[in-house]
């Protein structure tokens, strides 16, 4: 009987990404072509080598079904599946691709994600679906996380300035990344003085609306050395997905200062990877920072620091690109924006390059083990992946 | 005996000073204010508030009917009484009926409630709610006059303990005078033709005929009456009628017109409720409504202690008025009324899902888990805390405290400079809900964790081209 889990059963042999940003000249098809061409070139595989594809897409207007990828690449007859799981859609596409390789069903597969948000002309994310409750209030995405900020201010004594430091750090990191949407540093003052989006979250507390796509090529470790990077491939140590409610505001005991989906996914992933001290053992992490408050609370739920300490640790430099645990050395969602379906794959692209020592932006010194983390919906879905260099 | 067992009133949060109307159009100034319903209110939502006020402390299973009176129906086809009864959590085996098309509909519904109870042994109590949100044409004199609100009476049979004010009998006249009117399909605003003609041959002739009729019927002389209450929409006419019928100033009611305007169908109810502020045992009352004729009632004070007790436990007119604030400018009023055509986001909806979830949406029912005891909302088949399936449906309390909140500037893909407070609320007695806040003037300063709020029934959107109602929260106005 097979051993459970995917630890050491899947190798990443190539990664690719489009530029992220307000890409008026691109559509979802051209974005997919850019990211998958980039990944296939990186791996040294031809498109006919790819046996199956999973694509993360959140919105129907980006595209329904696997046909979105087939139409983009004019790749006919392959098994292609669209995955939708809120902001974790991309990383869940990766999870499904991993399972296909780990189970021995496929040798070479593609995981990718794409979102074309800007064409909708919406201020903020276009409305989430109504969950079958057409009159119950639907807060905007910033408001959902504002609930957590309001509660954290009360419970942890944090202030808007504590949140602003997340934006300052991530924009500083992103200023070094050639594919980031925003490549400018921001001052604490500018963050604090920006207009409110969902009070207490201001404009710089929120990630932007962006377009983009990212892709990864996966295979079994024993096949990996025959591709472009030879022995220097990336090995998947763990992947965990955890789902809670779409409507946490109806759970009478929900405290809004911790995300149970992150806590659970982190525990599962650490157990699978055999990590006992995440703060020491994880060198760098792409942590979901859709909003500044999200990064702080996730750092706690991912056990990079004690509950209530994230703001202080950030202030002390623990999470800087050269700190004890580098958080979002790429610049995160703050710098890349958040094309929902693409983000998870973009994070895995970043972490893969970090552990291979070839990061585009800020290379974390001596990164060996990295983590990617997506949190989606109303803290509904969390996906955690742990990657390691093949040593 | 049959008569009034309880009353309730609802005045919207806002007052518009007539001075602002005068300034907006360069008109001569008329003193006083008029009430203005909020953008998310209509005759149904205000009726719910007045109904809640009226029924506070009563066992709802004893209510056998609901009569709703309005000239401003949300629908041309589909009644409102059944919806109001559902939201008020009344039982299913009741009579529900709408009385419409004339501002006399309130008085007419009252007379019908009296008749219904008198002629049916198994119908003991009927709540009569009158509510209106009329649209006068901007820049006309009607704009000074017409205002919004709701009021309710619980009419029932009982002893002189239960019945606070007995209804002895009534006298009705019917007359066809065209004015005011509003055509069903093509008129946005209430029309007048020649106000002086309407006043003399419509109002004065009919109201005096009805009042004379009821006095003759009961051999009443003007001095026999302690309280005389009749509809009017012009303070000059109030005095003229009083003089014609030889009533003294002390007998006739306070001039609500100056402070609140003419609320239409519920106005005569409001005048009577206001008159009940000061009552003496066994006082005789003459009460009349007007519209396409008139109806006058002969009533008597039966339980003055009971009336004082009701006054203490209700929002009524007094507490409602105390918690009102003035709109800062005329543009606020224009915006509330949606007189300017703007692109507004409309959610999707389905009458089917609303029907299926009716118990959660309208009377705000939740569930209590019989395994772990946790009260939760909305109604679902499995406990969110322990996974138990042994659940009991329960009504939730309509007040609570804010657990957390966001002041959301993003609504349906648009950015608005005035944020909508989204409030996660722990209801008194259990259950956690999410409600948008309405009628909070300074959310940045006022909305806080642990802030006390009341739930208020509002129109939220018109998805699928029908009226989608749900609960919002508001800063406390003092509803019991």
Interface residues (C-beta under 8 A of the other chain):
Chain A: X120 X121 X122 X123 X124 X126 X127 X130 X132 X133 X134 X135 X136 X137 X138 X139 X140 X141 X142 X143 X144 X146 X147 X148 X149 X150 X151 X154 X195 X196 X197 X198 X199 X200 X201 X245 X247 X249 X250 X251 X252 X253 X254 X256
Chain B: X345 X347 X348 X349 X350 X353 X354 X357 X361 X374 X375 X376 X377 X378 X384 X385 X403 X404 X405 X406 X407 X408 X409 X410 X411 X412 X413 X414 X415 X419 X422 X424 X426 X430 X431 X432 X433 X434 X435 X436 X443 X444 X449 X460 X461 X463 X464 X468 X469 X470
